[in-house]
């Protein structure tokens, strides 16, 4: 965490998070030697960028005369395009591994397989359907932006805490190579994610925060029991579950 108060370090961490968690590219690829574990507090800023792009696509679609349903589908597609389906891939891998593997080793082996199975396809389909239907319920581009902002920033705000509280499930891979997340780094990311929930109003923010807390605790326990820790796939699945929870809350609070 040292040096985080320096403006240059803040920008390096935000830039690293944008490049890692999205397909967006910056003019410079030099992030001052910071690791992903150092910069994970800034993951909500990547969520903000994704939300802006999705909301902009929705607004353009509505301006061109499309109804809310097709506009929501295009917005969802835009968010997936800008992230390269990074978290959707993790979610489907977790569904396949946890659903199809009998032992810890077999679950980890399945999660590493690039092919998608029945559990993964079903989980991905349900995720898309719920997110699309929740966005379709919202009244206009303004509400869609607020919902996307809260969902994408808050779901990514949990990354640091998850990596801090759970050990890597394997000795290699994305999560193991990311490094150790300090408590302060995790706390800042969680705080930024929590603040973003205010886009839903105070009542909506409280409900969403409770839901995310319960989700975090339940998914942490599941990952410990299934594979003994966390991987990059579990972090992607956590984001998807968090996004779904916040969008469902938004469909009630903002519609």
C-alpha positions in Angstrom: 0.0 0.0 0.0 2.9 2.3 0.3 2.9 5.1 -2.2 -0.8 4.9 -2.8 -1.3 8.5 -1.7 0.9 9.7 -4.5 -1.1 10.9 -7.5 1.1 9.0 -9.9 0.6 5.8 -8.0 -3.2 6.3 -8.0 -3.2 6.7 -11.8 -0.9 3.7 -12.3 -3.3 1.5 -10.3 -6.4 2.8 -12.0 -4.7 2.3 -15.4 -3.6 -1.3 -14.5 -7.1 -2.2 -13.4 -8.6 -0.8 -16.6 -6.1 -2.7 -18.8 -6.5 -6.0 -16.8 -10.2 -6.1 -16.3 -11.3 -4.6 -19.7 -10.2 -4.7 -23.3 -9.5 -0.9 -23.1 -6.0 0.1 -23.9 -4.1 3.1 -22.7 -1.3 5.0 -24.5 1.3 3.8 -21.9 1.7 0.3 -20.5 4.0 1.4 -17.8 2.3 1.2 -14.4 5.3 1.9 -12.1 5.9 -1.8 -11.4 2.7 -2.2 -9.5 1.2 -5.7 -9.2 -2.4 -6.6 -9.6 -2.6 -7.2 -5.8 -1.4 -3.6 -5.3 -3.9 -2.1 -7.8 -7.0 -4.3 -7.0 -8.5 -1.5 -4.9 -9.1 0.4 -8.2 -11.2 -2.4 -9.8 -14.4 -0.4 -9.2 -13.0 2.2 -11.7 -12.9 -0.5 -14.3 -16.5 -1.2 -13.4 -17.3 2.5 -13.9 -15.8 2.4 -17.4 -17.8 -0.7 -18.3 -21.0 1.0 -16.9 -20.5 4.2 -18.9 -20.1 2.2 -22.2 -23.1 0.0 -21.5 -25.3 3.0 -20.6 -24.1 4.9 -23.6 -25.1 2.1 -25.9 -28.5 1.9 -24.2 -29.1 5.6 -24.6 -28.1 5.5 -28.3 -30.4 2.5 -28.9 -33.3 4.2 -27.3 -32.7 7.5 -29.2 -32.8 5.5 -32.4 -36.3 4.2 -31.5 -35.6 0.8 -30.0 -37.7 -0.5 -27.2 -36.3 -1.1 -23.7 -35.8 -4.9 -24.2 -33.6 -4.7 -27.3 -31.8 -1.7 -25.9 -31.0 -3.6 -22.7 -29.7 -6.5 -24.8 -27.4 -4.2 -26.7 -26.2 -2.6 -23.5 -25.5 -6.0 -21.9 -23.6 -7.1 -25.1 -21.5 -3.9 -24.9 -20.5 -4.6 -21.3 -19.5 -8.1 -22.3 -17.6 -6.9 -25.3 -15.6 -4.3 -23.4 -14.6 -6.9 -20.8 -13.9 -9.7 -23.3 -16.4 -11.9 -21.3 -13.7 -12.3 -18.6 -16.1 -12.8 -15.7 -18.6 -14.8 -17.7 -15.9 -17.2 -18.5 -15.0 -17.6 -14.8 -18.6 -18.0 -13.9 -19.2 -20.8 -16.4 -15.9 -22.5 -15.3 -17.0 -22.5 -11.7 -20.4 -23.9 -12.5 -18.7 -26.7 -14.5 -16.1 -27.4 -11.9 -18.2 -27.2 -8.8 -21.1 -29.0 -10.5 -19.2 -31.8 -12.3 -16.1 -32.6 -10.2 -16.2 -35.1 -7.3 -12.8 -34.2 -5.8 -10.9 -31.0 -5.3 -8.4 -32.0 -7.9 -11.0 -32.9 -10.4 -12.9 -29.6 -9.9 -9.7 -27.6 -10.5 -8.9 -29.7 -13.6 -12.4 -29.0 -15.0 -12.1 -25.3 -14.3 -8.9 -25.2 -16.3 -10.6 -26.9 -19.3 -11.4 -24.2 -21.9 -14.4 -26.2 -23.1 -17.8 -25.4 -21.6 -20.1 -28.1 -20.2 -23.8 -28.3 -19.4 -23.4 -26.7 -16.0 -21.4 -23.8 -17.4 -23.8 -23.2 -20.3 -26.8 -23.3 -18.0 -25.2 -20.9 -15.5 -24.2 -18.5 -18.2 -27.6 -18.6 -19.8 -29.4 -17.9 -16.5 -27.0 -15.0 -15.8 -27.7 -13.4 -19.1 -31.4 -13.8 -18.8 -31.6 -12.3 -15.3 -29.3 -9.4 -16.1 -31.2 -8.6 -19.3 -34.6 -8.9 -17.7 -33.5 -6.6 -14.8 -32.2 -3.9 -17.2 -35.4 -4.2 -19.3 -37.5 -3.2 -16.3 -35.7 0.1 -15.8 -37.3 3.3 -17.0 -34.9 5.1 -19.3 -31.2 5.7 -19.9 -30.7 7.6 -16.6 -31.8 4.7 -14.5 -29.9 2.2 -16.6 -26.7 4.2 -16.0 -27.3 4.3 -12.3 -28.0 0.6 -12.2 -25.0 -0.3 -14.3 -22.7 2.0 -12.2 -23.8 0.4 -8.9 -23.7 -3.2 -10.3 -20.3 -3.0 -12.0 -18.4 -1.0 -9.5 -19.8 -2.7 -6.4 -19.3 -6.2 -7.7 -15.6 -5.4 -8.5 -15.2 -3.7 -5.1 -15.3 -7.2 -3.5 -12.3 -8.5 -5.4 -9.6 -7.3 -3.0 -11.4 -8.6 0.1 -12.0 -12.0 -1.5 -8.3 -12.3 -2.4 -7.2 -11.1 1.0 -9.5 -13.5 3.0 -9.0 -16.7 0.8 -5.7 -18.4 -0.1 -5.0 -19.3 -3.7 -6.4 -22.7 -4.4 -3.5 -23.7 -6.6 0.2 -22.8 -6.7 0.1 -21.3 -10.2 -2.5 -19.4 -12.2 -3.8 -15.8 -12.3 -4.7 -15.5 -8.6 -1.5 -17.0 -7.3 0.6 -14.8 -9.6 -1.3 -11.7 -8.6 0.4 -11.5 -5.2 -0.9 -10.9 -1.7 -3.6 -8.3 -1.2 -3.1 -6.1 1.9 -6.0 -5.4 4.3 -5.9 -1.7 3.5 -6.0 -2.3 -0.2 -9.0 -4.6 0.2 -10.8 -2.1 2.4 -10.4 0.8 0.0 -11.8 -1.3 -2.9 -14.7 -2.4 -0.7 -15.4 1.1 0.4 -15.4 2.4 -3.2 -17.8 -0.4 -4.2 -20.1 0.4 -1.3 -20.2 4.1 -2.1 -21.2 3.3 -5.7 -24.4 1.6 -4.4 -25.7 5.1 -3.4 -26.6 5.4 -7.1 -29.6 3.2 -6.1 -30.7 5.7 -3.4 -30.1 5.2 0.4 -32.7 2.4 0.8 -31.5 0.6 -2.3 -27.9 0.9 -1.2 -28.6 -0.6 2.2 -30.5 -3.5 0.6 -27.8 -4.1 -2.0 -25.1 -3.9 0.6 -26.8 -6.5 2.8 -27.3 -8.8 -0.2 -23.6 -8.5 -1.3 -22.5 -9.2 2.2 -24.5 -12.4 2.4 -23.4 -13.4 -1.1 -19.7 -12.8 -0.2 -19.9 -14.9 3.0 -21.8 -17.7 1.3 -19.6 -17.8 -1.8 -16.4 -17.6 0.4 -17.6 -20.6 2.4 -18.5 -22.5 -0.8 -15.1 -21.9 -2.4 -13.3 -23.1 0.8 -15.4 -26.3 0.9 -15.1 -27.0 -2.8 -11.5 -26.2 -3.6 -9.9 -24.8 -0.5 -9.4 -21.2 -1.7 -9.8 -18.9 -4.6 -8.8 -18.7 -8.2 -9.3 -16.2 -11.0 -12.4 -18.1 -12.0 -13.9 -17.7 -8.5 -13.3 -14.0 -8.7 -15.1 -13.8 -12.0 -18.0 -15.8 -10.6 -18.2 -13.5 -7.6 -18.4 -10.5 -10.0 -21.3 -12.1 -11.9 -23.2 -13.0 -8.8 -22.6 -9.5 -7.4 -23.7 -7.8 -10.6 -26.9 -9.9 -10.7 -27.7 -9.1 -7.0 -27.3 -5.3 -7.6 -29.2 -5.3 -10.9 -32.1 -7.1 -9.2 -32.1 -4.6 -6.4 -32.1 -1.8 -9.0 -35.0 -3.3 -10.9 -37.0 -2.8 -7.7 -35.6 0.5 -6.5 -35.3 2.4 -9.8 -38.2 1.1 -11.8 
